[in-house]
Amino acid sequence: MTMKGLALSMGIGAAAGAVAIMMMPKNDPTRKLAEKAATKVEDAANKLGQKLENKLDM
């Protein structure tokens, strides 16, 4: 799988997960846990993206 395909697949999965989370009540413990996990995954993806950009720029 190419990087573009991987990124697209991850993006579609993230969007589907976000829709499921948005449908839950705000005070649902599952939603709160999912939001924390999503934030951590987003941070990790951003760090990875920055590292890849830096390596490709060299």
N, C-alpha and C positions, 0 to 999 in steps of 0.2 A: 504494500500500500504506500502511496506517495505521501509526502507531508501534507499536501493540499487535501488529499482524500481523508487523511487522519484528522486534520483540523476541521474539515466539514462534518465528519461523523461526530466528533466531539461537540461541535457547536449545535448540531441537531439534537443530540442527546441532552445537552444542557438546556436547550429551549423546551424540550418535552418535560424535563424534570421541573423546570421553573413553572410551567403551566400547572402541573400537578400540585406543587407547593402553594401556588396562589389560590387554588381552589379550597384549600384547608382553612378552617377558622384560625384567626391570628393567635388565639391563646392555646392552640393545640400544641402539646409538647413535641409531637412528631415534626410539626412545622418548624418549631424553634430549633430543634436538633438539625433538621435539614438545612436551615438557613446558615447555621454555624458551619456545617460541613461544606456547603456551597461557597461560603466565604473563603474557607481554607483552600479549597480546590482552585478557586479563582486566583488567589494569591500565588499559589504554586504554578499555575499556568502562566501568569504574568511574568514570574521570575524566570521560568523556562524560556518563554518567548524573548525576554531581554537577553538571556545568555546566548540563544541561537542568533539573534540579531548581531550581537557583539562578535561572535565567531565568524559570521558571514561577512561582516564589514572588514575584518582583518585582511 
